[in-house]
Amino acid sequence: MNRKNLFSIVLVVVSFASSFAQSNLLNAKTPDEIGKKTAAQLNSDNDKPLPYGYVHDRDIMFGKAVWELIDLDERINFPLYYPIDTANIGKERRNLYDVLTKGMKEGKITEVYTDGYFNTKKTLSDIEKSLSRIDTTDPGREQFNAGLPISPEYIVKIDITGQDVDAYKIKGYWYFDKRQGELKYRLLGICPVTPDVYTVGKDEVDYIELFWVYFPAVRDVLHANNAFNDRNSAMPISFDVLLNSRRFNAVIYQEENVYGDRLIQDYMKDNAQMQLLESDRIKEKIRNFEQDMWNY
């Protein structure tokens, strides 16, 4: 391959990559023109997430459901948490919490549940009750006890937003496909973990599972929204690809077991180091099954 052909290939790749950046950024003459896409760009964006292949139950030789915790304080997990200020940074930049809640408000996400077993559905009104709390300060309580109207400055409203999300819980299924001879992973659900709005501001803050969404049903919404790529802002990655390719770090906190899927912390109490070692042991147990399938 000569140098001219190599340059042409590189140019095509760069041109294709630039189509994923903020649209019309370098050609806009005014800020209003930034983000406006041509008809060709809109047509190329009208795609779908890569569909999962069909897996017959007889082809699953081994399976194990696990629940994991994604800590948003870890740097590798920042694309799920940032940007916090989604109102001013631009409509093309969203965090995962904002994408999920916006999808529910627009009616695009309907498979919302109370837990990771996906038995009981949760409505948007139920979720909104967990997102805000109206309280009064001590001077406001004194006015109320005295039979006086409470002054507006003594009324405090507390809202849970994307910046309050502490972690994400995910449920997935590891299985060995005997037809293809490899261990695979399928993400089944995701849940934002936030402070309990009724404990915010108190000495001890409780954290709750806000809602669970069934992941295969929300892939279209996640595919249409991009996470920030710190290495190359011209090539953002969709949340669907980010989560399916496991571009995050997570710790197993629960596995499918005979004890009613008990949590690791229930039998490794008050010892964080032993809980992490138990999480690693579960991971190794799953990996070792694939290794044991091969005989030389």
N, C-alpha and C positions, 0 to 999 in steps of 0.2 A: 504494500500500500504506500503510495507516494505521499509527500507532505501536503500537497494540495487537497487530496481526497480526505486525509485525516483532518485537516482544518475545516472542511465542509461538514464532516460528521460532528465535530465539536461545536460548530456554529449552530447546527440543527438542534443538538441537545440543549445548548444554552438558550436558544429561542424557545424550545418547548418548556424549559424550566421557568423562563421568565413569565410564561403565561399563568403560572400559579402564584406569582407575587401580587402585590396590590395593583389592581388593574389600572392601566393608563397613567401610572405614577410619573413616568419620565416624559410623557407627551402632553400632560395636562398644562394648560396655560393659566388656569385658575383652580383654586382648591375644590370648587364644585365639580370639576371634570374628573377628579380623582375617584377611581372606583367604577366609572362607567365602562361597561364592556361592549365590545362589538358583537354583531350577530353571530360571527364565527366563534367567538369566545363563549357566548351563551350556549351555543349548540354543543361545543366541546365539554362544557360543564354539566350538561344534561346526561350524566351517567349514573350508574348504580353501583353499590358496593359489590365486591367480588362475592358471588354466591358460594355458600358452603356446598361441598360435595355430599351426595347421598351416602349414608352409612347404614348398612343393614345391621340389625341386632345380632345376627349370627356371625358377623365379622368382628364384633367386639369381644376380644379374648380376655381382656382385663379392663376394669373400670373403677374409678375412685373419685368421688365428689369431695372437693375441698373448699373451704372458705378462707380468704386471705384479707389482710389489712394493708392498704396502701397509705403510708404515712406521708402527708404532704409537706412535712418539714425536710424531707430528703430532697437534695438538689435534682436528682434524676426524675423526680415526680413533679417538679415545678410546672411543666406544661399543662398539667391537669388543674392547677390552682390559679395560675396567672393568665391574663391580666385581671386584677381585682376591679379596677375602675373601667367597666365595660361601656359606660355612657360617653366618655370623652376620648377614648383611645381609638375608636373607629369600629364600624359595624362588622368588619371582617375579622376582628379579634375578639374571641370569647373564651371564657373558661368553661370547664365541663359542667359545673353546677348551673351556670347561666344557660347553657345549651339545653340541659334537661328540663329546667323549669320553664323556659320559653317554649319548648316543644309541647309541654303539658298545657300551657295556657292557650296555645294556638290549636290544640286538639290533635296534634300530630303524634303525641305519645299518650297512649291510653292503657298500655299494659303496666300499671303501677300497683304495687302490692305492699303489704305490711311487713313481710319477712321474706327470707330467701327461699322459702318453699313454694311461693307463688300460689297460695291457696285463697287468701282473702284480699280482694282488691281495695285500693285506697283512692278516694276521690280527691280532686284538687282542693275542695273546701276543707277536707280533713287535714291536708298538708298545710294550708294557709293558717289554720288554727295553731299549728306548732311553730309558725314563723314570726309571730308578733305577740307582744304583751303590752298592755297599758297599765301603768302603775302610778301611784301618787307618792310624793315625798312626805316626810314627817310634817312639815307645815301644812300640806294639803290634807293630811289625815286630821290634823287639829281643826281645820276649817270644817271638815265633814262632820266630825264629832260635835262641833258647836252648832251644827245645823245651817252653816253658811255655804254658799256655792264655792266650789273649788276654783281657785285662780288658775288660768291656763299655764302659767309658768311652773306650777307645782305638779302638772301632769306630765309624766314621762312615758314615751312610747319606745319600746325596744324591739328592733327588727333583726331577724337572722338573714344575712346576705351571703354572697359567695365568699367573702373574706373570712367568714366565721366557720367555713367548712374545715374541719381538722383532719379528716382522713376519708378514704373510700373503702368500703367493704365490697369484695367481689366474690361471687360463687362461680366455680368452674368445674369442668369434668375432664380428668385425665383418662385416656383410654388407649388400649393397644389395638390397632387395626391389623388383624392377621392377614387381610388381603394384600395390604401394602407393606406389612412387616415393619411398622414403626409406631412409636408412641406419639400421640397427638393430644392437643388441648383444645377444649371448646369452652369459651366464656358464656355463662348462662345468665348472670345477673350482676347488677352494680347498685351500690347504695351509698349516698353521702352521709357522713357522720358529722353531726353538728351539736353544739351545746343545747341543752334543754333551756328554752327561752325563759322558763320560770325559775331557773337557778342562776341566770346570768346576773353578775354583780354580787353574788353571795360568796361566802368563804369557800364553799365546795361547789364546783360546777359539774353537773352530770351531763353525759353525752348520750345521745340517742341516735337510733337508726331512723333517719327522716322518712325515707321511702325506698323501696326496691323496684327497679325497673327490669323487665325481662329483656335481656340484651339483644337476642335475635330480632325482636320486634321493633327496636329503635335504631337499627343499623343505618337506615336511610337518613335519619336525622343526624346521626353522628358523622356519616359520610359527607354530608353537605356543610359541615363546619370543621374548620381547621384549627389545629393547635400550633403554637409558635415553635419554629425550628431554630434553636439557638445557634446551630452551626451554619445555617444558610437560610436567611429570611426569605429568599426568593423561592424556596422549596418548602412551604409549610406541609404538614402531614395531617391528614384527617384524623379525628378522634377514633373513627372505626378502625383505621389501620394501626394507630398507636396502641389501642387496647388489644386488638387481635394478634398483633406481633409481640405483645408483652414488652413494650418499651417502657417499663416501669419496674420498680422494686417493690416486692410485697412479702409479707410474712404470714405463714399459715397459722391461723388461730383456732381452727376447727376442722375436723375431718369426719367423713361418713363412717360411723362405727356402730357396734352392737349396743353401746350404752346410750342410745338415743341421741347420737351425734353430739356428745358432750364437748364442751370447750376445753382447750388445753389448760386454761387457767383453773378449771375445776378440779383437775387432778395433779397439777403442778402449781400449788398455791404459794403465793408470797415469795416467789423465786423467779425473777425475770430472766436470769441467765438459763435456768433449767427449761423455761418455756421456749426460749430461742433454740436451745439444743433439741428439744422435742420437735419443734417445727422443722429443723434441719433433718431430723431422723425420718419424719414423714416424707420429706422430699426425696431423700435417698432411697426409701422403700419403694417409691414410685419409679424412680430412675432405674433401680436395680432389676425391676421386673423386665424392662426392655433388654438390659444386658444379659439377663439369664435366658432370653429367648434364642440367643445365638450360640451355636456349638461349633467348635472347630476340630 
